[in-house]
Amino acid sequence: MKNDIDLMLQFKGGDKTAFEQLFDKYHRPLINFCYRLLDNLADAEEIAQETFFQVHRAAPQYQPLAKFSTWLYTIAKNLCLNRIRDRYKERFDDMQSEESEDNVLEETVPAETPSPEAEFTEQELSAIIKQAISKLPPSIRIPFILNRYQELSYDEIANILELSVTAVTLRIHRAKQILTRKLEPYIKI
């Protein structure tokens, strides 16, 4: 089996089946990665498609300076961050337009936190964990997801996010601390 860089170089040379092999290998993991960042399956699928479109378009200029997966996830991460920025901008614009119409914004009441004694099914606990992860700030959520769910090394994450390995280590550690604190009432130790 050929490695990813060889496949990308073959595609650069005109071999379309090489691109199909890369697509088959990374399409599902890329959707999962995007979904964990965006918490929206339709957006995740769209961003994964856009990522492969950009890979396809960039093929003539491709230079194997890093692992193919590092390059691929960097493209996906940037597209996801752009989508998140667009969402916040849309929400802000919506709030401004509602305020200009003298509408009163309704306050949302947070759901009550269940007691620590409450028992959860695996599915309920998974949903609680997913929600806790989605509420982490992007600066620590992204490294955590890349490490925990995409199983990338700290070095690979540092390359993707253009951070030092120390910064990645600290951000992942911080994410684990926050999640431990938030999930403590739900998990019996």
VMD Tcl script that builds the backbone (N, CA, C; Angstrom):
set m [mol new atoms 567]
animate dup $m
set s [atomselect $m all]
$s set {name element resname resid chain x y z} {
  {N N MET 1 A 0.842 -1.187 0.000}
  {CA C MET 1 A 0.000 0.000 0.000}
  {C C MET 1 A 0.887 1.251 0.000}
  {N N LYS 2 A 0.547 2.189 -0.839}
  {CA C LYS 2 A 1.344 3.405 -0.964}
  {C C LYS 2 A 1.005 4.380 0.150}
  {N N ASN 3 A 2.001 5.201 0.514}
  {CA C ASN 3 A 1.716 6.193 1.540}
  {C C ASN 3 A 1.000 7.389 0.912}
  {N N ASP 4 A 0.479 8.248 1.783}
  {CA C ASP 4 A -0.356 9.362 1.344}
  {C C ASP 4 A 0.389 10.344 0.445}
  {N N ILE 5 A 1.632 10.625 0.777}
  {CA C ILE 5 A 2.405 11.573 -0.036}
  {C C ILE 5 A 2.603 11.019 -1.442}
  {N N ASP 6 A 2.921 9.728 -1.538}
  {CA C ASP 6 A 3.075 9.111 -2.860}
  {C C ASP 6 A 1.777 9.203 -3.660}
  {N N LEU 7 A 0.650 8.951 -2.981}
  {CA C LEU 7 A -0.644 9.033 -3.662}
  {C C LEU 7 A -0.913 10.457 -4.152}
  {N N MET 8 A -0.613 11.441 -3.315}
  {CA C MET 8 A -0.844 12.831 -3.707}
  {C C MET 8 A 0.064 13.221 -4.870}
  {N N LEU 9 A 1.301 12.765 -4.840}
  {CA C LEU 9 A 2.216 13.053 -5.950}
  {C C LEU 9 A 1.750 12.363 -7.236}
  {N N GLN 10 A 1.201 11.156 -7.106}
  {CA C GLN 10 A 0.652 10.470 -8.279}
  {C C GLN 10 A -0.539 11.246 -8.833}
  {N N PHE 11 A -1.386 11.739 -7.924}
  {CA C PHE 11 A -2.532 12.533 -8.380}
  {C C PHE 11 A -2.049 13.808 -9.064}
  {N N LYS 12 A -1.039 14.427 -8.494}
  {CA C LYS 12 A -0.445 15.632 -9.089}
  {C C LYS 12 A 0.013 15.327 -10.518}
  {N N GLY 13 A 0.494 14.095 -10.729}
  {CA C GLY 13 A 0.936 13.666 -12.055}
  {C C GLY 13 A -0.190 13.223 -12.971}
  {N N GLY 14 A -1.435 13.257 -12.484}
  {CA C GLY 14 A -2.574 12.938 -13.342}
  {C C GLY 14 A -3.316 11.659 -13.016}
  {N N ASP 15 A -2.902 10.911 -12.007}
  {CA C ASP 15 A -3.550 9.648 -11.648}
  {C C ASP 15 A -4.761 9.912 -10.750}
  {N N LYS 16 A -5.955 9.886 -11.349}
  {CA C LYS 16 A -7.181 10.192 -10.605}
  {C C LYS 16 A -7.531 9.125 -9.563}
  {N N THR 17 A -7.108 7.891 -9.799}
  {CA C THR 17 A -7.401 6.842 -8.814}
  {C C THR 17 A -6.634 7.083 -7.512}
  {N N ALA 18 A -5.509 7.746 -7.585}
  {CA C ALA 18 A -4.749 8.072 -6.369}
  {C C ALA 18 A -5.558 9.029 -5.492}
  {N N PHE 19 A -6.205 10.013 -6.132}
  {CA C PHE 19 A -7.051 10.946 -5.376}
  {C C PHE 19 A -8.229 10.199 -4.751}
  {N N GLU 20 A -8.825 9.291 -5.502}
  {CA C GLU 20 A -9.947 8.502 -4.980}
  {C C GLU 20 A -9.525 7.697 -3.754}
  {N N GLN 21 A -8.310 7.157 -3.776}
  {CA C GLN 21 A -7.816 6.402 -2.618}
  {C C GLN 21 A -7.660 7.303 -1.399}
  {N N LEU 22 A -7.141 8.509 -1.604}
  {CA C LEU 22 A -7.015 9.461 -0.495}
  {C C LEU 22 A -8.396 9.856 0.025}
  {N N PHE 23 A -9.318 10.092 -0.894}
  {CA C PHE 23 A -10.685 10.446 -0.513}
  {C C PHE 23 A -11.308 9.325 0.315}
  {N N ASP 24 A -11.191 8.095 -0.171}
  {CA C ASP 24 A -11.766 6.949 0.545}
  {C C ASP 24 A -11.168 6.798 1.941}
  {N N LYS 25 A -9.890 7.048 2.074}
  {CA C LYS 25 A -9.213 6.888 3.359}
  {C C LYS 25 A -9.600 7.981 4.356}
  {N N TYR 26 A -9.736 9.218 3.881}
  {CA C TYR 26 A -9.885 10.347 4.801}
  {C C TYR 26 A -11.282 10.960 4.865}
  {N N HIS 27 A -12.165 10.615 3.958}
  {CA C HIS 27 A -13.467 11.281 3.920}
  {C C HIS 27 A -14.230 11.139 5.235}
  {N N ARG 28 A -14.417 9.928 5.712}
  {CA C ARG 28 A -15.176 9.712 6.952}
  {C C ARG 28 A -14.460 10.324 8.164}
  {N N PRO 29 A -13.159 10.105 8.364}
  {CA C PRO 29 A -12.487 10.750 9.501}
  {C C PRO 29 A -12.552 12.280 9.445}
  {N N LEU 30 A -12.518 12.834 8.240}
  {CA C LEU 30 A -12.596 14.285 8.103}
  {C C LEU 30 A -13.985 14.798 8.487}
  {N N ILE 31 A -15.025 14.083 8.091}
  {CA C ILE 31 A -16.384 14.467 8.500}
  {C C ILE 31 A -16.488 14.409 10.020}
  {N N ASN 32 A -15.962 13.357 10.629}
  {CA C ASN 32 A -16.002 13.238 12.092}
  {C C ASN 32 A -15.276 14.402 12.758}
  {N N PHE 33 A -14.103 14.747 12.247}
  {CA C PHE 33 A -13.333 15.866 12.787}
  {C C PHE 33 A -14.140 17.163 12.691}
  {N N CYS 34 A -14.673 17.438 11.522}
  {CA C CYS 34 A -15.447 18.671 11.319}
  {C C CYS 34 A -16.707 18.681 12.180}
  {N N TYR 35 A -17.342 17.530 12.308}
  {CA C TYR 35 A -18.559 17.451 13.121}
  {C C TYR 35 A -18.259 17.778 14.581}
  {N N ARG 36 A -17.145 17.292 15.076}
  {CA C ARG 36 A -16.788 17.576 16.467}
  {C C ARG 36 A -16.493 19.058 16.681}
  {N N LEU 37 A -16.033 19.739 15.659}
  {CA C LEU 37 A -15.775 21.176 15.779}
  {C C LEU 37 A -17.038 22.002 15.568}
  {N N LEU 38 A -17.888 21.560 14.646}
  {CA C LEU 38 A -19.039 22.368 14.244}
  {C C LEU 38 A -20.353 21.950 14.891}
  {N N ASP 39 A -20.430 20.717 15.353}
  {CA C ASP 39 A -21.645 20.179 15.970}
  {C C ASP 39 A -22.854 20.264 15.032}
  {N N ASN 40 A -22.594 20.076 13.741}
  {CA C ASN 40 A -23.655 20.117 12.745}
  {C C ASN 40 A -23.216 19.211 11.592}
  {N N LEU 41 A -23.962 18.129 11.388}
  {CA C LEU 41 A -23.554 17.128 10.402}
  {C C LEU 41 A -23.546 17.686 8.982}
  {N N ALA 42 A -24.560 18.463 8.621}
  {CA C ALA 42 A -24.613 19.017 7.262}
  {C C ALA 42 A -23.416 19.931 7.008}
  {N N ASP 43 A -23.097 20.780 7.976}
  {CA C ASP 43 A -21.924 21.654 7.839}
  {C C ASP 43 A -20.644 20.828 7.764}
  {N N ALA 44 A -20.554 19.786 8.588}
  {CA C ALA 44 A -19.356 18.942 8.605}
  {C C ALA 44 A -19.147 18.265 7.250}
  {N N GLU 45 A -20.224 17.740 6.678}
  {CA C GLU 45 A -20.120 17.092 5.368}
  {C C GLU 45 A -19.727 18.106 4.293}
  {N N GLU 46 A -20.307 19.298 4.384}
  {CA C GLU 46 A -19.990 20.351 3.411}
  {C C GLU 46 A -18.521 20.778 3.513}
  {N N ILE 47 A -18.032 20.948 4.735}
  {CA C ILE 47 A -16.638 21.357 4.933}
  {C C ILE 47 A -15.689 20.248 4.474}
  {N N ALA 48 A -16.031 18.991 4.740}
  {CA C ALA 48 A -15.190 17.879 4.277}
  {C C ALA 48 A -15.098 17.889 2.749}
  {N N GLN 49 A -16.237 18.108 2.088}
  {CA C GLN 49 A -16.236 18.183 0.625}
  {C C GLN 49 A -15.383 19.360 0.144}
  {N N GLU 50 A -15.551 20.510 0.796}
  {CA C GLU 50 A -14.779 21.697 0.420}
  {C C GLU 50 A -13.282 21.457 0.628}
  {N N THR 51 A -12.938 20.730 1.685}
  {CA C THR 51 A -11.533 20.408 1.945}
  {C C THR 51 A -10.949 19.608 0.782}
  {N N PHE 52 A -11.668 18.586 0.346}
  {CA C PHE 52 A -11.170 17.778 -0.773}
  {C C PHE 52 A -11.163 18.575 -2.079}
  {N N PHE 53 A -12.106 19.482 -2.218}
  {CA C PHE 53 A -12.102 20.356 -3.395}
  {C C PHE 53 A -10.830 21.201 -3.403}
  {N N GLN 54 A -10.461 21.739 -2.235}
  {CA C GLN 54 A -9.243 22.549 -2.155}
  {C C GLN 54 A -7.986 21.702 -2.383}
  {N N VAL 55 A -7.993 20.475 -1.883}
  {CA C VAL 55 A -6.860 19.570 -2.130}
  {C C VAL 55 A -6.736 19.317 -3.634}
  {N N HIS 56 A -7.864 19.057 -4.266}
  {CA C HIS 56 A -7.890 18.806 -5.713}
  {C C HIS 56 A -7.352 20.015 -6.470}
  {N N ARG 57 A -7.817 21.192 -6.084}
  {CA C ARG 57 A -7.418 22.428 -6.761}
  {C C ARG 57 A -5.936 22.754 -6.530}
  {N N ALA 58 A -5.421 22.408 -5.340}
  {CA C ALA 58 A -4.031 22.731 -4.996}
  {C C ALA 58 A -3.036 21.682 -5.479}
  {N N ALA 59 A -3.522 20.589 -6.034}
  {CA C ALA 59 A -2.638 19.483 -6.436}
  {C C ALA 59 A -1.467 19.921 -7.319}
  {N N PRO 60 A -1.676 20.786 -8.311}
  {CA C PRO 60 A -0.536 21.161 -9.162}
  {C C PRO 60 A 0.607 21.848 -8.401}
  {N N GLN 61 A 0.285 22.514 -7.288}
  {CA C GLN 61 A 1.311 23.206 -6.510}
  {C C GLN 61 A 1.761 22.398 -5.292}
  {N N TYR 62 A 1.230 21.203 -5.117}
  {CA C TYR 62 A 1.511 20.423 -3.905}
  {C C TYR 62 A 3.002 20.130 -3.758}
  {N N GLN 63 A 3.523 20.409 -2.563}
  {CA C GLN 63 A 4.898 20.076 -2.192}
  {C C GLN 63 A 4.837 19.310 -0.872}
  {N N PRO 64 A 5.392 18.121 -0.805}
  {CA C PRO 64 A 5.307 17.319 0.426}
  {C C PRO 64 A 6.244 17.823 1.525}
  {N N LEU 65 A 5.896 18.973 2.106}
  {CA C LEU 65 A 6.725 19.554 3.162}
  {C C LEU 65 A 6.390 18.971 4.534}
  {N N ALA 66 A 5.208 18.391 4.670}
  {CA C ALA 66 A 4.770 17.769 5.926}
  {C C ALA 66 A 3.942 16.546 5.558}
  {N N LYS 67 A 3.497 15.824 6.574}
  {CA C LYS 67 A 2.632 14.678 6.309}
  {C C LYS 67 A 1.376 15.151 5.579}
  {N N PHE 68 A 0.871 14.319 4.693}
  {CA C PHE 68 A -0.342 14.668 3.962}
  {C C PHE 68 A -1.490 14.934 4.926}
  {N N SER 69 A -1.630 14.086 5.945}
  {CA C SER 69 A -2.744 14.253 6.888}
  {C C SER 69 A -2.654 15.587 7.626}
  {N N THR 70 A -1.450 16.038 7.934}
  {CA C THR 70 A -1.274 17.339 8.590}
  {C C THR 70 A -1.790 18.453 7.682}
  {N N TRP 71 A -1.420 18.392 6.424}
  {CA C TRP 71 A -1.870 19.384 5.445}
  {C C TRP 71 A -3.391 19.344 5.299}
  {N N LEU 72 A -3.943 18.142 5.182}
  {CA C LEU 72 A -5.384 17.966 5.001}
  {C C LEU 72 A -6.165 18.516 6.194}
  {N N TYR 73 A -5.757 18.142 7.410}
  {CA C TYR 73 A -6.471 18.605 8.601}
  {C C TYR 73 A -6.288 20.102 8.826}
  {N N THR 74 A -5.193 20.666 8.375}
  {CA C THR 74 A -5.011 22.118 8.472}
  {C C THR 74 A -6.028 22.835 7.588}
  {N N ILE 75 A -6.220 22.338 6.391}
  {CA C ILE 75 A -7.226 22.919 5.494}
  {C C ILE 75 A -8.603 22.817 6.139}
  {N N ALA 76 A -8.946 21.637 6.644}
  {CA C ALA 76 A -10.259 21.425 7.260}
  {C C ALA 76 A -10.445 22.314 8.484}
  {N N LYS 77 A -9.414 22.397 9.314}
  {CA C LYS 77 A -9.498 23.238 10.519}
  {C C LYS 77 A -9.768 24.686 10.145}
  {N N ASN 78 A -9.050 25.194 9.152}
  {CA C ASN 78 A -9.246 26.584 8.737}
  {C C ASN 78 A -10.651 26.821 8.193}
  {N N LEU 79 A -11.157 25.880 7.416}
  {CA C LEU 79 A -12.518 26.009 6.897}
  {C C LEU 79 A -13.543 25.958 8.030}
  {N N CYS 80 A -13.321 25.095 9.013}
  {CA C CYS 80 A -14.225 25.021 10.167}
  {C C CYS 80 A -14.201 26.322 10.965}
  {N N LEU 81 A -13.018 26.858 11.196}
  {CA C LEU 81 A -12.917 28.121 11.939}
  {C C LEU 81 A -13.605 29.253 11.181}
  {N N ASN 82 A -13.484 29.259 9.861}
  {CA C ASN 82 A -14.203 30.260 9.067}
  {C C ASN 82 A -15.710 30.103 9.233}
  {N N ARG 83 A -16.186 28.870 9.238}
  {CA C ARG 83 A -17.627 28.621 9.404}
  {C C ARG 83 A -18.095 29.072 10.784}
  {N N ILE 84 A -17.303 28.787 11.815}
  {CA C ILE 84 A -17.649 29.212 13.175}
  {C C ILE 84 A -17.706 30.739 13.237}
  {N N ARG 85 A -16.720 31.414 12.646}
  {CA C ARG 85 A -16.715 32.882 12.611}
  {C C ARG 85 A -17.961 33.407 11.905}
  {N N ASP 86 A -18.324 32.775 10.787}
  {CA C ASP 86 A -19.513 33.198 10.044}
  {C C ASP 86 A -20.772 33.033 10.889}
  {N N ARG 87 A -20.857 31.931 11.625}
  {CA C ARG 87 A -22.015 31.707 12.503}
  {C C ARG 87 A -22.134 32.814 13.541}
  {N N TYR 88 A -21.009 33.126 14.211}
  {CA C TYR 88 A -21.042 34.165 15.237}
  {C C TYR 88 A -21.401 35.515 14.627}
  {N N LYS 89 A -20.889 35.786 13.442}
  {CA C LYS 89 A -21.206 37.041 12.776}
  {C C LYS 89 A -22.697 37.094 12.454}
  {N N GLU 90 A -23.258 35.994 11.957}
  {CA C GLU 90 A -24.690 35.947 11.657}
  {C C GLU 90 A -25.515 36.161 12.916}
  {N N ARG 91 A -25.134 35.505 14.006}
  {CA C ARG 91 A -25.866 35.676 15.263}
  {C C ARG 91 A -25.798 37.118 15.738}
  {N N PHE 92 A -24.618 37.716 15.654}
  {CA C PHE 92 A -24.449 39.103 16.077}
  {C C PHE 92 A -25.303 40.017 15.201}
  {N N ASP 93 A -25.281 39.802 13.886}
  {CA C ASP 93 A -26.089 40.613 12.977}
  {C C ASP 93 A -27.574 40.442 13.272}
  {N N ASP 94 A -28.005 39.202 13.553}
  {CA C ASP 94 A -29.404 38.952 13.900}
  {C C ASP 94 A -29.789 39.688 15.174}
  {N N MET 95 A -28.913 39.640 16.174}
  {CA C MET 95 A -29.198 40.324 17.434}
  {C C MET 95 A -29.289 41.830 17.204}
  {N N GLN 96 A -28.406 42.369 16.391}
  {CA C GLN 96 A -28.423 43.807 16.119}
  {C C GLN 96 A -29.706 44.201 15.404}
  {N N SER 97 A -30.134 43.405 14.432}
  {CA C SER 97 A -31.355 43.747 13.698}
  {C C SER 97 A -32.578 43.631 14.598}
  {N N GLU 98 A -32.600 42.658 15.493}
  {CA C GLU 98 A -33.713 42.529 16.430}
  {C C GLU 98 A -33.751 43.709 17.390}
  {N N GLU 99 A -32.588 44.140 17.856}
  {CA C GLU 99 A -32.525 45.278 18.764}
  {C C GLU 99 A -32.966 46.548 18.054}
  {N N SER 100 A -32.615 46.687 16.790}
  {CA C SER 100 A -32.994 47.888 16.055}
  {C C SER 100 A -34.499 47.954 15.828}
  {N N GLU 101 A -35.158 46.815 15.862}
  {CA C GLU 101 A -36.611 46.767 15.721}
  {C C GLU 101 A -37.301 46.862 17.074}
  {N N ASP 102 A -36.535 47.182 18.109}
  {CA C ASP 102 A -37.043 47.312 19.479}
  {C C ASP 102 A -37.657 46.022 20.003}
  {N N ASN 103 A -37.180 44.900 19.529}
  {CA C ASN 103 A -37.636 43.617 20.057}
  {C C ASN 103 A -36.886 43.316 21.334}
  {N N VAL 104 A -37.560 42.707 22.261}
  {CA C VAL 104 A -36.924 42.294 23.501}
  {C C VAL 104 A -36.437 40.868 23.315}
  {N N LEU 105 A -35.159 40.666 23.567}
  {CA C LEU 105 A -34.603 39.319 23.459}
  {C C LEU 105 A -35.005 38.515 24.680}
  {N N GLU 106 A -35.501 37.323 24.434}
  {CA C GLU 106 A -35.869 36.458 25.546}
  {C C GLU 106 A -34.620 35.836 26.133}
  {N N GLU 107 A -34.598 35.776 27.452}
  {CA C GLU 107 A -33.482 35.115 28.110}
  {C C GLU 107 A -33.764 33.627 28.148}
  {N N THR 108 A -32.747 32.863 27.916}
  {CA C THR 108 A -32.914 31.425 28.014}
  {C C THR 108 A -32.498 30.985 29.401}
  {N N VAL 109 A -33.285 30.117 29.962}
  {CA C VAL 109 A -33.002 29.596 31.287}
  {C C VAL 109 A -32.220 28.308 31.122}
  {N N PRO 110 A -31.054 28.233 31.718}
  {CA C PRO 110 A -30.280 27.005 31.565}
  {C C PRO 110 A -31.005 25.821 32.202}
  {N N ALA 111 A -30.839 24.678 31.581}
  {CA C ALA 111 A -31.455 23.468 32.116}
  {C C ALA 111 A -30.829 23.130 33.464}
  {N N GLU 112 A -31.640 22.580 34.332}
  {CA C GLU 112 A -31.124 22.203 35.646}
  {C C GLU 112 A -30.128 21.066 35.495}
  {N N THR 113 A -29.099 21.134 36.281}
  {CA C THR 113 A -28.093 20.084 36.279}
  {C C THR 113 A -28.620 18.924 37.109}
  {N N PRO 114 A -28.618 17.727 36.564}
  {CA C PRO 114 A -29.102 16.591 37.337}
  {C C PRO 114 A -28.204 16.317 38.542}
  {N N SER 115 A -28.780 15.700 39.525}
  {CA C SER 115 A -28.014 15.398 40.737}
  {C C SER 115 A -26.934 14.373 40.419}
  {N N PRO 116 A -25.851 14.369 41.205}
  {CA C PRO 116 A -24.777 13.405 40.955}
  {C C PRO 116 A -25.251 11.958 41.060}
  {N N GLU 117 A -26.319 11.746 41.824}
  {CA C GLU 117 A -26.803 10.380 42.003}
  {C C GLU 117 A -27.577 9.858 40.795}
  {N N ALA 118 A -27.963 10.764 39.908}
  {CA C ALA 118 A -28.760 10.344 38.755}
  {C C ALA 118 A -27.952 9.390 37.886}
  {N N GLU 119 A -28.615 8.351 37.419}
  {CA C GLU 119 A -27.935 7.388 36.558}
  {C C GLU 119 A -28.257 7.714 35.110}
  {N N PHE 120 A -27.267 7.573 34.267}
  {CA C PHE 120 A -27.434 7.904 32.865}
  {C C PHE 120 A -27.174 6.683 32.004}
  {N N THR 121 A -27.876 6.646 30.912}
  {CA C THR 121 A -27.558 5.614 29.940}
  {C C THR 121 A -26.282 6.041 29.228}
  {N N GLU 122 A -25.684 5.123 28.553}
  {CA C GLU 122 A -24.452 5.431 27.819}
  {C C GLU 122 A -24.699 6.534 26.792}
  {N N GLN 123 A -25.858 6.493 26.153}
  {CA C GLN 123 A -26.194 7.491 25.140}
  {C C GLN 123 A -26.357 8.876 25.771}
  {N N GLU 124 A -27.012 8.947 26.922}
  {CA C GLU 124 A -27.186 10.231 27.607}
  {C C GLU 124 A -25.835 10.788 28.044}
  {N N LEU 125 A -25.000 9.926 28.577}
  {CA C LEU 125 A -23.679 10.366 29.021}
  {C C LEU 125 A -22.845 10.846 27.832}
  {N N SER 126 A -22.945 10.143 26.724}
  {CA C SER 126 A -22.226 10.548 25.517}
  {C C SER 126 A -22.678 11.937 25.065}
  {N N ALA 127 A -23.978 12.199 25.137}
  {CA C ALA 127 A -24.502 13.516 24.756}
  {C C ALA 127 A -23.996 14.600 25.701}
  {N N ILE 128 A -23.909 14.295 26.983}
  {CA C ILE 128 A -23.414 15.262 27.973}
  {C C ILE 128 A -21.940 15.567 27.710}
  {N N ILE 129 A -21.165 14.528 27.420}
  {CA C ILE 129 A -19.738 14.716 27.126}
  {C C ILE 129 A -19.577 15.554 25.859}
  {N N LYS 130 A -20.346 15.229 24.833}
  {CA C LYS 130 A -20.282 15.967 23.572}
  {C C LYS 130 A -20.605 17.445 23.799}
  {N N GLN 131 A -21.625 17.711 24.605}
  {CA C GLN 131 A -22.005 19.096 24.887}
  {C C GLN 131 A -20.892 19.816 25.648}
  {N N ALA 132 A -20.296 19.132 26.614}
  {CA C ALA 132 A -19.210 19.748 27.389}
  {C C ALA 132 A -18.024 20.078 26.484}
  {N N ILE 133 A -17.693 19.176 25.574}
  {CA C ILE 133 A -16.591 19.429 24.640}
  {C C ILE 133 A -16.924 20.601 23.729}
  {N N SER 134 A -18.164 20.659 23.247}
  {CA C SER 134 A -18.539 21.736 22.321}
  {C C SER 134 A -18.506 23.108 22.980}
  {N N LYS 135 A -18.588 23.147 24.309}
  {CA C LYS 135 A -18.562 24.430 25.022}
  {C C LYS 135 A -17.151 24.889 25.377}
  {N N LEU 136 A -16.162 24.038 25.125}
  {CA C LEU 136 A -14.777 24.464 25.352}
  {C C LEU 136 A -14.433 25.573 24.358}
  {N N PRO 137 A -13.605 26.524 24.754}
  {CA C PRO 137 A -13.159 27.532 23.784}
  {C C PRO 137 A -12.405 26.850 22.634}
  {N N PRO 138 A -12.564 27.341 21.406}
  {CA C PRO 138 A -11.903 26.706 20.262}
  {C C PRO 138 A -10.398 26.527 20.442}
  {N N SER 139 A -9.755 27.437 21.155}
  {CA C SER 139 A -8.299 27.354 21.315}
  {C C SER 139 A -7.859 26.096 22.052}
  {N N ILE 140 A -8.733 25.542 22.901}
  {CA C ILE 140 A -8.380 24.289 23.578}
  {C C ILE 140 A -9.201 23.111 23.062}
  {N N ARG 141 A -10.389 23.388 22.496}
  {CA C ARG 141 A -11.231 22.316 21.964}
  {C C ARG 141 A -10.574 21.649 20.758}
  {N N ILE 142 A -10.024 22.441 19.847}
  {CA C ILE 142 A -9.455 21.884 18.617}
  {C C ILE 142 A -8.269 20.962 18.905}
  {N N PRO 143 A -7.284 21.385 19.715}
  {CA C PRO 143 A -6.189 20.442 20.012}
  {C C PRO 143 A -6.686 19.173 20.714}
  {N N PHE 144 A -7.662 19.327 21.619}
  {CA C PHE 144 A -8.205 18.170 22.335}
  {C C PHE 144 A -8.840 17.184 21.356}
  {N N ILE 145 A -9.651 17.682 20.438}
  {CA C ILE 145 A -10.324 16.819 19.461}
  {C C ILE 145 A -9.310 16.144 18.537}
  {N N LEU 146 A -8.332 16.907 18.086}
  {CA C LEU 146 A -7.313 16.319 17.206}
  {C C LEU 146 A -6.569 15.184 17.900}
  {N N ASN 147 A -6.317 15.339 19.195}
  {CA C ASN 147 A -5.591 14.311 19.935}
  {C C ASN 147 A -6.500 13.145 20.308}
  {N N ARG 148 A -7.631 13.444 20.888}
  {CA C ARG 148 A -8.501 12.407 21.456}
  {C C ARG 148 A -9.250 11.615 20.386}
  {N N TYR 149 A -9.788 12.309 19.392}
  {CA C TYR 149 A -10.660 11.648 18.424}
  {C C TYR 149 A -9.987 11.364 17.083}
  {N N GLN 150 A -9.037 12.198 16.693}
  {CA C GLN 150 A -8.327 11.951 15.443}
  {C C GLN 150 A -7.020 11.210 15.696}
  {N N GLU 151 A -6.677 11.045 16.980}
  {CA C GLU 151 A -5.500 10.301 17.418}
  {C C GLU 151 A -4.199 10.823 16.797}
  {N N LEU 152 A -4.109 12.149 16.688}
  {CA C LEU 152 A -2.887 12.758 16.181}
  {C C LEU 152 A -1.930 13.005 17.339}
  {N N SER 153 A -0.653 12.945 17.048}
  {CA C SER 153 A 0.361 13.199 18.074}
  {C C SER 153 A 0.433 14.696 18.363}
  {N N TYR 154 A 1.057 15.038 19.477}
  {CA C TYR 154 A 1.230 16.443 19.834}
  {C C TYR 154 A 2.041 17.170 18.756}
  {N N ASP 155 A 3.040 16.505 18.187}
  {CA C ASP 155 A 3.840 17.107 17.114}
  {C C ASP 155 A 2.973 17.422 15.893}
  {N N GLU 156 A 2.127 16.468 15.507}
  {CA C GLU 156 A 1.254 16.683 14.350}
  {C C GLU 156 A 0.282 17.830 14.612}
  {N N ILE 157 A -0.274 17.864 15.820}
  {CA C ILE 157 A -1.207 18.936 16.180}
  {C C ILE 157 A -0.487 20.283 16.156}
  {N N ALA 158 A 0.724 20.316 16.677}
  {CA C ALA 158 A 1.509 21.560 16.674}
  {C C ALA 158 A 1.713 22.057 15.240}
  {N N ASN 159 A 1.986 21.152 14.313}
  {CA C ASN 159 A 2.157 21.540 12.907}
  {C C ASN 159 A 0.862 22.064 12.307}
  {N N ILE 160 A -0.241 21.376 12.571}
  {CA C ILE 160 A -1.534 21.786 12.021}
  {C C ILE 160 A -1.936 23.160 12.542}
  {N N LEU 161 A -1.789 23.363 13.843}
  {CA C LEU 161 A -2.251 24.602 14.475}
  {C C LEU 161 A -1.194 25.697 14.515}
  {N N GLU 162 A 0.002 25.365 14.029}
  {CA C GLU 162 A 1.116 26.316 14.027}
  {C C GLU 162 A 1.402 26.820 15.442}
  {N N LEU 163 A 1.525 25.861 16.358}
  {CA C LEU 163 A 1.835 26.127 17.762}
  {C C LEU 163 A 3.070 25.328 18.146}
  {N N SER 164 A 3.625 25.652 19.296}
  {CA C SER 164 A 4.705 24.821 19.826}
  {C C SER 164 A 4.088 23.568 20.450}
  {N N VAL 165 A 4.887 22.535 20.585}
  {CA C VAL 165 A 4.413 21.308 21.230}
  {C C VAL 165 A 4.022 21.605 22.676}
  {N N THR 166 A 4.752 22.490 23.330}
  {CA C THR 166 A 4.432 22.872 24.706}
  {C C THR 166 A 3.055 23.519 24.779}
  {N N ALA 167 A 2.753 24.403 23.839}
  {CA C ALA 167 A 1.439 25.055 23.818}
  {C C ALA 167 A 0.330 24.031 23.609}
  {N N VAL 168 A 0.559 23.079 22.719}
  {CA C VAL 168 A -0.429 22.022 22.483}
  {C C VAL 168 A -0.636 21.212 23.760}
  {N N THR 169 A 0.455 20.834 24.407}
  {CA C THR 169 A 0.384 20.060 25.651}
  {C C THR 169 A -0.427 20.808 26.700}
  {N N LEU 170 A -0.154 22.088 26.861}
  {CA C LEU 170 A -0.869 22.890 27.857}
  {C C LEU 170 A -2.349 23.022 27.519}
  {N N ARG 171 A -2.670 23.202 26.255}
  {CA C ARG 171 A -4.070 23.357 25.851}
  {C C ARG 171 A -4.853 22.064 26.045}
  {N N ILE 172 A -4.248 20.951 25.717}
  {CA C ILE 172 A -4.929 19.669 25.921}
  {C C ILE 172 A -5.102 19.404 27.412}
  {N N HIS 173 A -4.085 19.702 28.193}
  {CA C HIS 173 A -4.174 19.537 29.649}
  {C C HIS 173 A -5.294 20.414 30.210}
  {N N ARG 174 A -5.383 21.650 29.743}
  {CA C ARG 174 A -6.433 22.573 30.206}
  {C C ARG 174 A -7.814 22.039 29.827}
  {N N ALA 175 A -7.959 21.515 28.623}
  {CA C ALA 175 A -9.238 20.949 28.190}
  {C C ALA 175 A -9.642 19.791 29.093}
  {N N LYS 176 A -8.683 18.929 29.416}
  {CA C LYS 176 A -8.973 17.787 30.292}
  {C C LYS 176 A -9.382 18.255 31.684}
  {N N GLN 177 A -8.723 19.303 32.192}
  {CA C GLN 177 A -9.080 19.838 33.512}
  {C C GLN 177 A -10.518 20.353 33.512}
  {N N ILE 178 A -10.865 21.132 32.508}
  {CA C ILE 178 A -12.209 21.704 32.429}
  {C C ILE 178 A -13.249 20.602 32.285}
  {N N LEU 179 A -12.986 19.637 31.418}
  {CA C LEU 179 A -13.943 18.546 31.212}
  {C C LEU 179 A -14.103 17.708 32.473}
  {N N THR 180 A -13.012 17.448 33.170}
  {CA C THR 180 A -13.088 16.681 34.417}
  {C C THR 180 A -13.980 17.401 35.415}
  {N N ARG 181 A -13.799 18.702 35.533}
  {CA C ARG 181 A -14.592 19.492 36.471}
  {C C ARG 181 A -16.074 19.514 36.060}
  {N N LYS 182 A -16.348 19.704 34.777}
  {CA C LYS 182 A -17.732 19.780 34.296}
  {C C LYS 182 A -18.447 18.435 34.351}
  {N N LEU 183 A -17.701 17.357 34.138}
  {CA C LEU 183 A -18.322 16.033 34.052}
  {C C LEU 183 A -18.327 15.286 35.378}
  {N N GLU 184 A -17.667 15.823 36.379}
  {CA C GLU 184 A -17.561 15.156 37.678}
  {C C GLU 184 A -18.919 14.748 38.259}
  {N N PRO 185 A -19.962 15.596 38.184}
  {CA C PRO 185 A -21.256 15.189 38.744}
  {C C PRO 185 A -21.902 13.996 38.035}
  {N N TYR 186 A -21.470 13.728 36.811}
  {CA C TYR 186 A -22.113 12.690 36.010}
  {C C TYR 186 A -21.371 11.365 36.008}
  {N N ILE 187 A -20.130 11.387 36.429}
  {CA C ILE 187 A -19.308 10.181 36.352}
  {C C ILE 187 A -18.924 9.739 37.752}
  {N N LYS 188 A -19.287 8.503 38.070}
  {CA C LYS 188 A -18.926 7.942 39.376}
  {C C LYS 188 A -17.499 7.424 39.309}
  {N N ILE 189 A -16.699 7.851 40.251}
  {CA C ILE 189 A -15.295 7.412 40.263}
  {C C ILE 189 A -15.092 6.379 41.346}
}
mol reanalyze $m
mol bondsrecalc $m
mol representation Tube
mol addrep $m
